[in-house]
Every structure is written in structure tokens, then in C-alpha cells.
Amino acid sequence: MVTVLFQATVEATGKTTTGIPVPQEIVTGLGAGKRPPVRVTLNGYTYRTPLGVMGGRTLISVSAAIRQAASVAAGDQLPVTIELDTDPR
């Protein structure tokens, strides 16, 4: 299973939405297309989500519930771990 650790900033993507940009080389390295299912870990909190594409950029969605559970906010810079999620949904 492919696991990647990188530094990123949680960005405001709308009035109440946030996302984390994923560099294209990381998306390509996962080897599962443009919107692969992944497991994301932020501050020790892990959740499952597909990568999304918005405005030509690949993003990890970070909902309000996830921001609260992971104790993160827009503007925070933090280490992000993603791994390809091959478990059945």
C-alpha cells in the first residue's frame, strides 16, 4: 500500500468549506487515477475520503466535523499522511 507524508496548509475553499491541496506528483504516485479513495491522517485523526478536483487542483476535503475532530482550522500548516484506501466501501 502506498503511503505519503507531506506538509500542507488547510485552505478555505468557500465560505465554510476547507481543503488541503495535494501536489500532482503525489496523486500520480498513488497510481489510482485522479480521484482515488484515500485514508487521510491529520493530527492523529484518520478518515476515509476520495481526493477531489476543484478549479483544476486536487484537494482533500476537510469538513467542519473533521476540522473539529482533528483540531485544525483554515490557515493551519501541518503534516498530512495519505494512503491509498483499497478496503471495500
N, CA, C and O atoms as a GROMACS GRO file, in nm:
protein
  356
    1MET      N    1   0.084  -0.117   0.000
    1MET     CA    2   0.000   0.000   0.000
    1MET      C    3   0.090   0.124   0.000
    1MET      O    4   0.189   0.130   0.072
    2VAL      N    5   0.054   0.223  -0.080
    2VAL     CA    6   0.132   0.345  -0.093
    2VAL      C    7   0.090   0.444   0.016
    2VAL      O    8  -0.028   0.477   0.028
    3THR      N    9   0.188   0.491   0.095
    3THR     CA   10   0.164   0.591   0.199
    3THR      C   11   0.258   0.708   0.174
    3THR      O   12   0.376   0.688   0.149
    4VAL      N   13   0.204   0.830   0.182
    4VAL     CA   14   0.283   0.951   0.156
    4VAL      C   15   0.262   1.050   0.269
    4VAL      O   16   0.149   1.072   0.313
    5LEU      N   17   0.370   1.110   0.316
    5LEU     CA   18   0.365   1.217   0.417
    5LEU      C   19   0.414   1.345   0.350
    5LEU      O   20   0.520   1.345   0.287
    6PHE      N   21   0.338   1.455   0.365
    6PHE     CA   22   0.380   1.583   0.310
    6PHE      C   23   0.328   1.696   0.399
    6PHE      O   24   0.236   1.677   0.477
    7GLN      N   25   0.389   1.813   0.386
    7GLN     CA   26   0.347   1.932   0.459
    7GLN      C   27   0.247   2.009   0.373
    7GLN      O   28   0.267   2.024   0.253
    8ALA      N   29   0.141   2.058   0.434
    8ALA     CA   30   0.041   2.133   0.358
    8ALA      C   31  -0.030   2.232   0.449
    8ALA      O   32  -0.021   2.225   0.571
    9THR      N   33  -0.101   2.324   0.386
    9THR     CA   34  -0.180   2.422   0.457
    9THR      C   35  -0.328   2.396   0.429
    9THR      O   36  -0.367   2.375   0.315
   10VAL      N   37  -0.410   2.398   0.534
   10VAL     CA   38  -0.554   2.384   0.519
   10VAL      C   39  -0.603   2.517   0.461
   10VAL      O   40  -0.583   2.623   0.521
   11GLU      N   41  -0.668   2.510   0.345
   11GLU     CA   42  -0.712   2.632   0.276
   11GLU      C   43  -0.864   2.647   0.283
   11GLU      O   44  -0.937   2.549   0.272
   12ALA      N   45  -0.909   2.769   0.300
   12ALA     CA   46  -1.052   2.798   0.286
   12ALA      C   47  -1.085   2.788   0.138
   12ALA      O   48  -1.018   2.850   0.055
   13THR      N   49  -1.188   2.710   0.104
   13THR     CA   50  -1.227   2.692  -0.036
   13THR      C   51  -1.362   2.753  -0.067
   13THR      O   52  -1.410   2.746  -0.180
   14GLY      N   53  -1.425   2.811   0.034
   14GLY     CA   54  -1.556   2.873   0.021
   14GLY      C   55  -1.586   2.940   0.153
   14GLY      O   56  -1.497   2.959   0.236
   15LYS      N   57  -1.711   2.977   0.174
   15LYS     CA   58  -1.747   3.044   0.299
   15LYS      C   59  -1.722   2.957   0.421
   15LYS      O   60  -1.669   3.004   0.522
   16THR      N   61  -1.759   2.829   0.413
   16THR     CA   62  -1.742   2.740   0.529
   16THR      C   63  -1.668   2.612   0.496
   16THR      O   64  -1.655   2.524   0.581
   17THR      N   65  -1.618   2.599   0.373
   17THR     CA   66  -1.550   2.476   0.333
   17THR      C   67  -1.399   2.494   0.331
   17THR      O   68  -1.347   2.603   0.308
   18THR      N   69  -1.329   2.383   0.355
   18THR     CA   70  -1.184   2.385   0.350
   18THR      C   71  -1.133   2.262   0.278
   18THR      O   72  -1.203   2.162   0.265
   19GLY      N   73  -1.010   2.272   0.231
   19GLY     CA   74  -0.945   2.160   0.164
   19GLY      C   75  -0.795   2.171   0.176
   19GLY      O   76  -0.742   2.277   0.211
   20ILE      N   77  -0.729   2.062   0.148
   20ILE     CA   78  -0.583   2.056   0.151
   20ILE      C   79  -0.537   2.022   0.010
   20ILE      O   80  -0.571   1.916  -0.042
   21PRO      N   81  -0.458   2.110  -0.054
   21PRO     CA   82  -0.409   2.080  -0.188
   21PRO      C   83  -0.309   1.965  -0.185
   21PRO      O   84  -0.225   1.956  -0.096
   22VAL      N   85  -0.321   1.877  -0.284
   22VAL     CA   86  -0.231   1.762  -0.296
   22VAL      C   87  -0.148   1.782  -0.422
   22VAL      O   88  -0.204   1.793  -0.531
   23PRO      N   89  -0.015   1.785  -0.409
   23PRO     CA   90   0.070   1.801  -0.528
   23PRO      C   91   0.045   1.690  -0.630
   23PRO      O   92   0.023   1.575  -0.594
   24GLN      N   93   0.048   1.727  -0.757
   24GLN     CA   94   0.019   1.632  -0.865
   24GLN      C   95   0.110   1.510  -0.861
   24GLN      O   96   0.065   1.399  -0.893
   25GLU      N   97   0.236   1.527  -0.823
   25GLU     CA   98   0.328   1.412  -0.821
   25GLU      C   99   0.285   1.309  -0.717
   25GLU      O  100   0.311   1.190  -0.733
   26ILE      N  101   0.220   1.355  -0.611
   26ILE     CA  102   0.168   1.262  -0.510
   26ILE      C  103   0.048   1.186  -0.565
   26ILE      O  104   0.039   1.065  -0.548
   27VAL      N  105  -0.043   1.257  -0.632
   27VAL     CA  106  -0.159   1.192  -0.692
   27VAL      C  107  -0.113   1.086  -0.792
   27VAL      O  108  -0.162   0.973  -0.791
   28THR      N  109  -0.020   1.122  -0.877
   28THR     CA  110   0.034   1.030  -0.976
   28THR      C  111   0.100   0.910  -0.908
   28THR      O  112   0.082   0.796  -0.952
   29GLY      N  113   0.175   0.936  -0.802
   29GLY     CA  114   0.244   0.829  -0.729
   29GLY      C  115   0.152   0.729  -0.664
   29GLY      O  116   0.190   0.614  -0.642
   30LEU      N  117   0.029   0.770  -0.632
   30LEU     CA  118  -0.067   0.676  -0.574
   30LEU      C  119  -0.109   0.571  -0.677
   30LEU      O  120  -0.150   0.461  -0.641
   31GLY      N  121  -0.100   0.606  -0.806
   31GLY     CA  122  -0.126   0.511  -0.913
   31GLY      C  123  -0.269   0.462  -0.924
   31GLY      O  124  -0.292   0.349  -0.966
   32ALA      N  125  -0.366   0.547  -0.886
   32ALA     CA  126  -0.505   0.501  -0.888
   32ALA      C  127  -0.598   0.603  -0.953
   32ALA      O  128  -0.716   0.608  -0.918
   33GLY      N  129  -0.549   0.683  -1.045
   33GLY     CA  130  -0.633   0.779  -1.114
   33GLY      C  131  -0.636   0.915  -1.048
   33GLY      O  132  -0.557   0.944  -0.958
   34LYS      N  133  -0.728   1.000  -1.095
   34LYS     CA  134  -0.734   1.139  -1.048
   34LYS      C  135  -0.810   1.157  -0.917
   34LYS      O  136  -0.785   1.254  -0.845
   35ARG      N  137  -0.902   1.064  -0.885
   35ARG     CA  138  -0.984   1.077  -0.764
   35ARG      C  139  -0.981   0.947  -0.682
   35ARG      O  140  -1.086   0.888  -0.656
   36PRO      N  141  -0.863   0.903  -0.642
   36PRO     CA  142  -0.857   0.776  -0.570
   36PRO      C  143  -0.912   0.786  -0.428
   36PRO      O  144  -0.906   0.893  -0.367
   37PRO      N  145  -0.965   0.677  -0.376
   37PRO     CA  146  -1.005   0.675  -0.235
   37PRO      C  147  -0.878   0.669  -0.149
   37PRO      O  148  -0.786   0.592  -0.178
   38VAL      N  149  -0.874   0.749  -0.044
   38VAL     CA  150  -0.756   0.754   0.042
   38VAL      C  151  -0.796   0.755   0.190
   38VAL      O  152  -0.910   0.784   0.224
   39ARG      N  153  -0.700   0.723   0.273
   39ARG     CA  154  -0.710   0.744   0.418
   39ARG      C  155  -0.621   0.863   0.447
   39ARG      O  156  -0.505   0.865   0.406
   40VAL      N  157  -0.674   0.960   0.518
   40VAL     CA  158  -0.602   1.084   0.550
   40VAL      C  159  -0.583   1.090   0.700
   40VAL      O  160  -0.676   1.063   0.775
   41THR      N  161  -0.462   1.127   0.744
   41THR     CA  162  -0.437   1.146   0.887
   41THR      C  163  -0.389   1.288   0.910
   41THR      O  164  -0.290   1.332   0.852
   42LEU      N  165  -0.462   1.360   0.996
   42LEU     CA  166  -0.430   1.497   1.036
   42LEU      C  167  -0.426   1.501   1.188
   42LEU      O  168  -0.525   1.468   1.253
   43ASN      N  169  -0.314   1.538   1.245
   43ASN     CA  170  -0.301   1.548   1.392
   43ASN      C  171  -0.346   1.420   1.463
   43ASN      O  172  -0.407   1.427   1.570
   44GLY      N  173  -0.316   1.305   1.404
   44GLY     CA  174  -0.352   1.178   1.466
   44GLY      C  175  -0.493   1.130   1.439
   44GLY      O  176  -0.529   1.020   1.480
   45TYR      N  177  -0.574   1.211   1.371
   45TYR     CA  178  -0.712   1.173   1.337
   45TYR      C  179  -0.714   1.121   1.193
   45TYR      O  180  -0.669   1.191   1.102
   46THR      N  181  -0.766   1.001   1.172
   46THR     CA  182  -0.768   0.939   1.040
   46THR      C  183  -0.912   0.926   0.990
   46THR      O  184  -1.003   0.889   1.064
   47TYR      N  185  -0.931   0.958   0.862
   47TYR     CA  186  -1.062   0.942   0.800
   47TYR      C  187  -1.046   0.900   0.654
   47TYR      O  188  -0.938   0.914   0.595
   48ARG      N  189  -1.154   0.848   0.597
   48ARG     CA  190  -1.155   0.800   0.459
   48ARG      C  191  -1.230   0.900   0.371
   48ARG      O  192  -1.336   0.951   0.409
   49THR      N  193  -1.175   0.925   0.253
   49THR     CA  194  -1.238   1.016   0.157
   49THR      C  195  -1.174   0.997   0.021
   49THR      O  196  -1.059   0.954   0.013
   50PRO      N  197  -1.245   1.027  -0.086
   50PRO     CA  198  -1.178   1.030  -0.216
   50PRO      C  199  -1.112   1.166  -0.234
   50PRO      O  200  -1.158   1.266  -0.179
   51LEU      N  201  -1.004   1.171  -0.312
   51LEU     CA  202  -0.949   1.301  -0.349
   51LEU      C  203  -1.047   1.367  -0.444
   51LEU      O  204  -1.116   1.299  -0.520
   52GLY      N  205  -1.055   1.498  -0.439
   52GLY     CA  206  -1.146   1.573  -0.525
   52GLY      C  207  -1.068   1.667  -0.615
   52GLY      O  208  -0.951   1.696  -0.590
   53VAL      N  209  -1.133   1.714  -0.718
   53VAL     CA  210  -1.072   1.811  -0.808
   53VAL      C  211  -1.161   1.934  -0.810
   53VAL      O  212  -1.281   1.926  -0.833
   54MET      N  213  -1.099   2.051  -0.786
   54MET     CA  214  -1.172   2.177  -0.783
   54MET      C  215  -1.085   2.284  -0.847
   54MET      O  216  -0.972   2.307  -0.803
   55GLY      N  217  -1.136   2.347  -0.950
   55GLY     CA  218  -1.058   2.451  -1.016
   55GLY      C  219  -0.927   2.400  -1.074
   55GLY      O  220  -0.829   2.475  -1.080
   56GLY      N  221  -0.925   2.275  -1.116
   56GLY     CA  222  -0.804   2.216  -1.174
   56GLY      C  223  -0.702   2.168  -1.073
   56GLY      O  224  -0.596   2.118  -1.110
   57ARG      N  225  -0.734   2.183  -0.944
   57ARG     CA  226  -0.641   2.137  -0.839
   57ARG      C  227  -0.700   2.016  -0.767
   57ARG      O  228  -0.822   2.005  -0.752
   58THR      N  229  -0.613   1.927  -0.724
   58THR     CA  230  -0.656   1.812  -0.646
   58THR      C  231  -0.654   1.851  -0.499
   58THR      O  232  -0.556   1.906  -0.449
   59LEU      N  233  -0.765   1.822  -0.429
   59LEU     CA  234  -0.780   1.860  -0.289
   59LEU      C  235  -0.830   1.744  -0.204
   59LEU      O  236  -0.901   1.656  -0.253
   60ILE      N  237  -0.792   1.747  -0.078
   60ILE     CA  238  -0.851   1.661   0.023
   60ILE      C  239  -0.956   1.747   0.092
   60ILE      O  240  -0.925   1.854   0.145
   61SER      N  241  -1.079   1.700   0.092
   61SER     CA  242  -1.187   1.773   0.160
   61SER      C  243  -1.170   1.759   0.311
   61SER      O  244  -1.140   1.651   0.362
   62VAL      N  245  -1.189   1.872   0.383
   62VAL     CA  246  -1.180   1.870   0.529
   62VAL      C  247  -1.306   1.938   0.582
   62VAL      O  248  -1.314   2.061   0.590
   63SER      N  249  -1.405   1.857   0.617
   63SER     CA  250  -1.534   1.910   0.663
   63SER      C  251  -1.521   1.974   0.801
   63SER      O  252  -1.418   1.960   0.868
   64ALA      N  253  -1.625   2.044   0.842
   64ALA     CA  254  -1.626   2.106   0.975
   64ALA      C  255  -1.611   2.000   1.084
   64ALA      O  256  -1.540   2.022   1.182
   65ALA      N  257  -1.677   1.888   1.069
   65ALA     CA  258  -1.667   1.780   1.168
   65ALA      C  259  -1.525   1.725   1.176
   65ALA      O  260  -1.475   1.696   1.285
   66ILE      N  261  -1.461   1.711   1.062
   66ILE     CA  262  -1.322   1.662   1.060
   66ILE      C  263  -1.228   1.767   1.118
   66ILE      O  264  -1.137   1.732   1.194
   67ARG      N  265  -1.250   1.895   1.085
   67ARG     CA  266  -1.165   2.001   1.143
   67ARG      C  267  -1.174   1.998   1.295
   67ARG      O  268  -1.073   2.012   1.364
   68GLN      N  269  -1.295   1.979   1.347
   68GLN     CA  270  -1.312   1.975   1.492
   68GLN      C  271  -1.243   1.852   1.551
   68GLN      O  272  -1.172   1.862   1.651
   69ALA      N  273  -1.264   1.735   1.490
   69ALA     CA  274  -1.206   1.611   1.543
   69ALA      C  275  -1.053   1.612   1.537
   69ALA      O  276  -0.987   1.556   1.625
   70ALA      N  277  -0.997   1.676   1.434
   70ALA     CA  278  -0.852   1.680   1.417
   70ALA      C  279  -0.789   1.805   1.476
   70ALA      O  280  -0.667   1.821   1.472
   71SER      N  281  -0.871   1.894   1.530
   71SER     CA  282  -0.823   2.020   1.587
   71SER      C  283  -0.741   2.101   1.486
   71SER      O  284  -0.630   2.144   1.515
   72VAL      N  285  -0.799   2.121   1.367
   72VAL     CA  286  -0.734   2.202   1.264
   72VAL      C  287  -0.830   2.310   1.215
   72VAL      O  288  -0.952   2.298   1.233
   73ALA      N  289  -0.775   2.413   1.154
   73ALA     CA  290  -0.855   2.523   1.100
   73ALA      C  291  -0.790   2.574   0.973
   73ALA      O  292  -0.673   2.547   0.947
   74ALA      N  293  -0.867   2.646   0.893
   74ALA     CA  294  -0.811   2.708   0.773
   74ALA      C  295  -0.691   2.792   0.812
   74ALA      O  296  -0.695   2.867   0.909
   75GLY      N  297  -0.585   2.780   0.735
   75GLY     CA  298  -0.462   2.853   0.761
   75GLY      C  299  -0.357   2.771   0.835
   75GLY      O  300  -0.239   2.808   0.835
   76ASP      N  301  -0.398   2.661   0.898
   76ASP     CA  302  -0.302   2.576   0.970
   76ASP      C  303  -0.211   2.504   0.872
   76ASP      O  304  -0.258   2.448   0.772
   77GLN      N  305  -0.082   2.504   0.901
   77GLN     CA  306   0.012   2.425   0.824
   77GLN      C  307   0.046   2.303   0.909
   77GLN      O  308   0.076   2.317   1.028
   78LEU      N  309   0.040   2.184   0.850
   78LEU     CA  310   0.060   2.063   0.927
   78LEU      C  311   0.105   1.949   0.838
   78LEU      O  312   0.088   1.955   0.716
   79PRO      N  313   0.162   1.844   0.899
   79PRO     CA  314   0.194   1.725   0.822
   79PRO      C  315   0.066   1.649   0.789
   79PRO      O  316  -0.023   1.637   0.873
   80VAL      N  317   0.059   1.598   0.667
   80VAL     CA  318  -0.057   1.524   0.620
   80VAL      C  319  -0.008   1.388   0.572
   80VAL      O  320   0.087   1.380   0.494
   81THR      N  321  -0.071   1.283   0.618
   81THR     CA  322  -0.040   1.149   0.570
   81THR      C  323  -0.158   1.100   0.490
   81THR      O  324  -0.272   1.103   0.538
   82ILE      N  325  -0.133   1.053   0.368
   82ILE     CA  326  -0.238   0.990   0.290
   82ILE      C  327  -0.189   0.854   0.242
   82ILE      O  328  -0.071   0.835   0.214
   83GLU      N  329  -0.282   0.762   0.235
   83GLU     CA  330  -0.251   0.631   0.179
   83GLU      C  331  -0.368   0.586   0.095
   83GLU      O  332  -0.483   0.617   0.126
   84LEU      N  333  -0.339   0.513  -0.010
   84LEU     CA  334  -0.443   0.459  -0.094
   84LEU      C  335  -0.532   0.368  -0.012
   84LEU      O  336  -0.483   0.281   0.060
   85ASP      N  337  -0.662   0.386  -0.021
   85ASP     CA  338  -0.759   0.309   0.057
   85ASP      C  339  -0.821   0.203  -0.034
   85ASP      O  340  -0.907   0.233  -0.117
   86THR      N  341  -0.777   0.080  -0.017
   86THR     CA  342  -0.826  -0.029  -0.101
   86THR      C  343  -0.932  -0.113  -0.033
   86THR      O  344  -0.981  -0.210  -0.091
   87ASP      N  345  -0.969  -0.078   0.092
   87ASP     CA  346  -1.073  -0.151   0.162
   87ASP      C  347  -1.209  -0.128   0.096
   87ASP      O  348  -1.233  -0.020   0.042
   88PRO      N  349  -1.297  -0.228   0.099
   88PRO     CA  350  -1.430  -0.208   0.042
   88PRO      C  351  -1.503  -0.095   0.112
   88PRO      O  352  -1.484  -0.072   0.232
   89ARG      N  353  -1.586  -0.026   0.038
   89ARG     CA  354  -1.666   0.083   0.095
   89ARG      C  355  -1.805   0.033   0.125
   89ARG      O  356  -1.889   0.110   0.173
   0.00000   0.00000   0.00000
